[in-house]
Amino acid sequence: MANALDIPVTAEGVETQRQAEILRDSGSDQLQGYLVGKPMSANEIHEKLLRDGVAP
């Protein structure tokens, strides 16, 4: 339904590649969960952005 209304669909809690494949085939636009990345504190996120050259 969301896809028919041009609303992006984010699947949460994705832990395996198989889940990701099923969700992508079902129309999910974005994925989040342990497969994509572990939870991080604000400080860890900031440090990662600095390392990746994304934050000033």
BABA-995990 format. One record per residue: x, y, z of N, C-alpha, C in turn. Coordinates in nm, 4 decimals, always signed. Layout:
<sites>
<site n_x="X" n_y="Y" n_z="Z" ca_x="X" ca_y="Y" ca_z="Z" c_x="X" c_y="Y" c_z="Z"/>
...
</sites>
This chain:
<sites>
<site n_x="+0.0815" n_y="-0.1179" n_z="+0.0000" ca_x="+0.0000" ca_y="+0.0000" ca_z="+0.0000" c_x="+0.0868" c_y="+0.1255" c_z="+0.0000"/>
<site n_x="+0.1912" n_y="+0.1255" n_z="+0.0847" ca_x="+0.2796" ca_y="+0.2428" ca_z="+0.0904" c_x="+0.3452" c_y="+0.2670" c_z="-0.0451"/>
<site n_x="+0.3901" n_y="+0.1597" n_z="-0.1093" ca_x="+0.4524" ca_y="+0.1754" ca_z="-0.2415" c_x="+0.3551" c_y="+0.2354" c_z="-0.3423"/>
<site n_x="+0.2293" n_y="+0.1958" n_z="-0.3364" ca_x="+0.1288" ca_y="+0.2491" ca_z="-0.4281" c_x="+0.1068" c_y="+0.3985" c_z="-0.4059"/>
<site n_x="+0.1335" n_y="+0.4437" n_z="-0.2828" ca_x="+0.1175" ca_y="+0.5856" ca_z="-0.2489" c_x="+0.2492" c_y="+0.6624" c_z="-0.2572"/>
<site n_x="+0.3533" n_y="+0.5996" n_z="-0.3101" ca_x="+0.4877" ca_y="+0.6581" ca_z="-0.3196" c_x="+0.5436" c_y="+0.6985" c_z="-0.1841"/>
<site n_x="+0.5148" n_y="+0.6188" n_z="-0.0825" ca_x="+0.5702" ca_y="+0.6391" ca_z="+0.0511" c_x="+0.6835" c_y="+0.5382" c_z="+0.0693"/>
<site n_x="+0.8041" n_y="+0.5835" n_z="+0.1022" ca_x="+0.9147" ca_y="+0.4904" ca_z="+0.1221" c_x="+0.8859" c_y="+0.3926" c_z="+0.2370"/>
<site n_x="+0.9272" n_y="+0.2688" n_z="+0.2186" ca_x="+0.9056" ca_y="+0.1640" ca_z="+0.3182" c_x="+1.0402" c_y="+0.1243" c_z="+0.3783"/>
<site n_x="+1.0511" n_y="+0.1316" n_z="+0.5116" ca_x="+1.1714" ca_y="+0.0899" ca_z="+0.5825" c_x="+1.1391" c_y="-0.0339" c_z="+0.6649"/>
<site n_x="+1.2112" n_y="-0.1421" n_z="+0.6418" ca_x="+1.1945" ca_y="-0.2648" ca_z="+0.7197" c_x="+1.2913" c_y="-0.2595" c_z="+0.8378"/>
<site n_x="+1.2390" n_y="-0.2821" n_z="+0.9574" ca_x="+1.3198" ca_y="-0.2766" ca_z="+1.0790" c_x="+1.3487" c_y="-0.4165" c_z="+1.1314"/>
<site n_x="+1.4583" n_y="-0.4296" n_z="+1.2054" ca_x="+1.4909" ca_y="-0.5551" ca_z="+1.2716" c_x="+1.5465" c_y="-0.6618" c_z="+1.1796"/>
<site n_x="+1.6082" n_y="-0.6226" n_z="+1.0702" ca_x="+1.6615" ca_y="-0.7183" ca_z="+0.9732" c_x="+1.7943" c_y="-0.7734" c_z="+1.0251"/>
<site n_x="+1.7993" n_y="-0.9064" n_z="+1.0403" ca_x="+1.9187" ca_y="-0.9690" ca_z="+1.0978" c_x="+1.9922" c_y="-1.0619" c_z="+1.0030"/>
<site n_x="+1.9264" n_y="-1.1106" n_z="+0.8987" ca_x="+1.9916" ca_y="-1.2057" ca_z="+0.8085" c_x="+1.9796" c_y="-1.1592" c_z="+0.6636"/>
<site n_x="+2.0700" n_y="-1.2103" n_z="+0.5815" ca_x="+2.0672" ca_y="-1.1778" ca_z="+0.4391" c_x="+1.9383" c_y="-1.2296" c_z="+0.3758"/>
<site n_x="+1.8915" n_y="-1.3445" n_z="+0.4186" ca_x="+1.7671" ca_y="-1.4007" ca_z="+0.3643" c_x="+1.6486" c_y="-1.3084" c_z="+0.3934"/>
<site n_x="+1.6417" n_y="-1.2558" n_z="+0.5163" ca_x="+1.5352" ca_y="-1.1607" ca_z="+0.5488" c_x="+1.5439" c_y="-1.0390" c_z="+0.4573"/>
<site n_x="+1.6650" n_y="-0.9901" n_z="+0.4359" ca_x="+1.6844" ca_y="-0.8728" ca_z="+0.3502" c_x="+1.6351" c_y="-0.9008" c_z="+0.2085"/>
<site n_x="+1.6657" n_y="-1.0180" n_z="+0.1558" ca_x="+1.6218" ca_y="-1.0541" ca_z="+0.0207" c_x="+1.4696" c_y="-1.0587" c_z="+0.0117"/>
<site n_x="+1.4057" n_y="-1.1206" n_z="+0.1103" ca_x="+1.2590" ca_y="-1.1312" ca_z="+0.1103" c_x="+1.1969" c_y="-0.9921" c_z="+0.1178"/>
<site n_x="+1.2504" n_y="-0.9082" n_z="+0.2039" ca_x="+1.1951" ca_y="-0.7737" ca_z="+0.2207" c_x="+1.2160" c_y="-0.6881" c_z="+0.0963"/>
<site n_x="+1.3329" n_y="-0.6981" n_z="+0.0344" ca_x="+1.3574" ca_y="-0.6232" ca_z="-0.0897" c_x="+1.2610" c_y="-0.6702" c_z="-0.2001"/>
<site n_x="+1.2435" n_y="-0.8037" n_z="-0.2099" ca_x="+1.1516" ca_y="-0.8583" ca_z="-0.3100" c_x="+1.0068" c_y="-0.8175" c_z="-0.2825"/>
<site n_x="+0.9769" n_y="-0.7867" n_z="-0.1563" ca_x="+0.8411" ca_y="-0.7463" ca_z="-0.1180" c_x="+0.8183" c_y="-0.5960" c_z="-0.1321"/>
<site n_x="+0.9232" n_y="-0.5218" n_z="-0.1710" ca_x="+0.9054" ca_y="-0.3796" ca_z="-0.1959" c_x="+0.9626" c_y="-0.2852" c_z="-0.0927"/>
<site n_x="+1.0366" n_y="-0.3369" n_z="+0.0060" ca_x="+1.0994" ca_y="-0.2467" ca_z="+0.1035" c_x="+1.2071" c_y="-0.1637" c_z="+0.0344"/>
<site n_x="+1.2088" n_y="-0.0344" n_z="+0.0635" ca_x="+1.3064" ca_y="+0.0553" ca_z="+0.0031" c_x="+1.4350" c_y="+0.0631" c_z="+0.0840"/>
<site n_x="+1.4230" n_y="+0.0497" n_z="+0.2164" ca_x="+1.5378" ca_y="+0.0620" ca_z="+0.3057" c_x="+1.5296" c_y="-0.0467" c_z="+0.4124"/>
<site n_x="+1.6457" n_y="-0.0831" n_z="+0.4650" ca_x="+1.6531" ca_y="-0.1829" ca_z="+0.5711" c_x="+1.7301" c_y="-0.1251" c_z="+0.6884"/>
<site n_x="+1.6922" n_y="-0.1683" n_z="+0.8085" ca_x="+1.7744" ca_y="-0.1367" ca_z="+0.9244" c_x="+1.7701" c_y="-0.2552" c_z="+1.0188"/>
<site n_x="+1.8765" n_y="-0.2721" n_z="+1.0943" ca_x="+1.8876" ca_y="-0.3844" ca_z="+1.1869" c_x="+2.0325" c_y="-0.4279" c_z="+1.1970"/>
<site n_x="+2.0553" n_y="-0.5352" n_z="+1.2704" ca_x="+2.1914" ca_y="-0.5825" ca_z="+1.2942" c_x="+2.2654" c_y="-0.6200" c_z="+1.1665"/>
<site n_x="+2.1918" n_y="-0.6585" n_z="+1.0624" ca_x="+2.2574" ca_y="-0.6915" ca_z="+0.9352" c_x="+2.3281" c_y="-0.5690" c_z="+0.8789"/>
<site n_x="+2.2671" n_y="-0.4533" n_z="+0.8975" ca_x="+2.3212" ca_y="-0.3285" ca_z="+0.8429" c_x="+2.4249" c_y="-0.2671" c_z="+0.9369"/>
<site n_x="+2.4005" n_y="-0.2718" n_z="+1.0665" ca_x="+2.4945" ca_y="-0.2154" ca_z="+1.1632" c_x="+2.4438" c_y="-0.2305" c_z="+1.3047"/>
<site n_x="+2.5364" n_y="-0.2450" n_z="+1.3967" ca_x="+2.4998" ca_y="-0.2603" ca_z="+1.5374" c_x="+2.4617" c_y="-0.1242" c_z="+1.5962"/>
<site n_x="+2.3830" n_y="-0.1260" n_z="+1.7044" ca_x="+2.3504" ca_y="-0.0003" ca_z="+1.7697" c_x="+2.4779" c_y="+0.0687" c_z="+1.8200"/>
<site n_x="+2.4814" n_y="+0.2013" n_z="+1.8112" ca_x="+2.5976" ca_y="+0.2780" ca_z="+1.8555" c_x="+2.5531" c_y="+0.3964" c_z="+1.9400"/>
<site n_x="+2.6401" n_y="+0.4354" n_z="+2.0304" ca_x="+2.6139" ca_y="+0.5557" ca_z="+2.1090" c_x="+2.6363" c_y="+0.6779" c_z="+2.0196"/>
<site n_x="+2.5896" n_y="+0.7927" n_z="+2.0653" ca_x="+2.6093" ca_y="+0.9161" ca_z="+1.9886" c_x="+2.7572" c_y="+0.9421" c_z="+1.9663"/>
<site n_x="+2.8386" n_y="+0.9152" n_z="+2.0648" ca_x="+2.9829" ca_y="+0.9370" ca_z="+2.0537" c_x="+3.0442" c_y="+0.8444" c_z="+1.9487"/>
<site n_x="+3.0018" n_y="+0.7178" n_z="+1.9478" ca_x="+3.0519" ca_y="+0.6229" ca_z="+1.8474" c_x="+3.0118" c_y="+0.6657" c_z="+1.7063"/>
<site n_x="+2.8894" n_y="+0.7137" n_z="+1.6917" ca_x="+2.8430" ca_y="+0.7604" ca_z="+1.5601" c_x="+2.9264" c_y="+0.8791" c_z="+1.5151"/>
<site n_x="+2.9504" n_y="+0.9737" n_z="+1.6065" ca_x="+3.0296" ca_y="+1.0915" ca_z="+1.5724" c_x="+3.1707" c_y="+1.0514" c_z="+1.5287"/>
<site n_x="+3.2326" n_y="+0.9612" n_z="+1.6023" ca_x="+3.3677" ca_y="+0.9148" ca_z="+1.5683" c_x="+3.3687" c_y="+0.8463" c_z="+1.4312"/>
<site n_x="+3.2666" n_y="+0.7662" n_z="+1.4028" ca_x="+3.2588" ca_y="+0.6994" ca_z="+1.2725" c_x="+3.2430" c_y="+0.8005" c_z="+1.1602"/>
<site n_x="+3.1586" n_y="+0.9007" n_z="+1.1793" ca_x="+3.1401" ca_y="+1.0037" ca_z="+1.0772" c_x="+3.2699" c_y="+1.0807" c_z="+1.0536"/>
<site n_x="+3.3450" n_y="+1.1061" n_z="+1.1607" ca_x="+3.4745" ca_y="+1.1738" ca_z="+1.1455" c_x="+3.5710" c_y="+1.0874" c_z="+1.0643"/>
<site n_x="+3.5772" n_y="+0.9581" n_z="+1.0977" ca_x="+3.6650" ca_y="+0.8642" ca_z="+1.0255" c_x="+3.6267" c_y="+0.8536" c_z="+0.8784"/>
<site n_x="+3.4964" n_y="+0.8550" n_z="+0.8520" ca_x="+3.4481" ca_y="+0.8418" ca_z="+0.7144" c_x="+3.4527" c_y="+0.9726" c_z="+0.6369"/>
<site n_x="+3.4931" n_y="+1.0803" n_z="+0.7032" ca_x="+3.5037" ca_y="+1.2095" ca_z="+0.6367" c_x="+3.3692" c_y="+1.2757" c_z="+0.6097"/>
<site n_x="+3.2669" n_y="+1.2367" n_z="+0.6842" ca_x="+3.1328" ca_y="+1.2912" ca_z="+0.6638" c_x="+3.1078" c_y="+1.4111" c_z="+0.7559"/>
<site n_x="+3.1669" n_y="+1.4077" n_z="+0.8761" ca_x="+3.1483" ca_y="+1.5175" ca_z="+0.9721" c_x="+3.2717" c_y="+1.6062" c_z="+0.9732"/>
<site n_x="+3.2510" n_y="+1.7356" n_z="+0.9956" ca_x="+3.3670" ca_y="+1.8280" ca_z="+1.0000" c_x="+3.4485" c_y="+1.8088" c_z="+1.1259"/>
</sites>
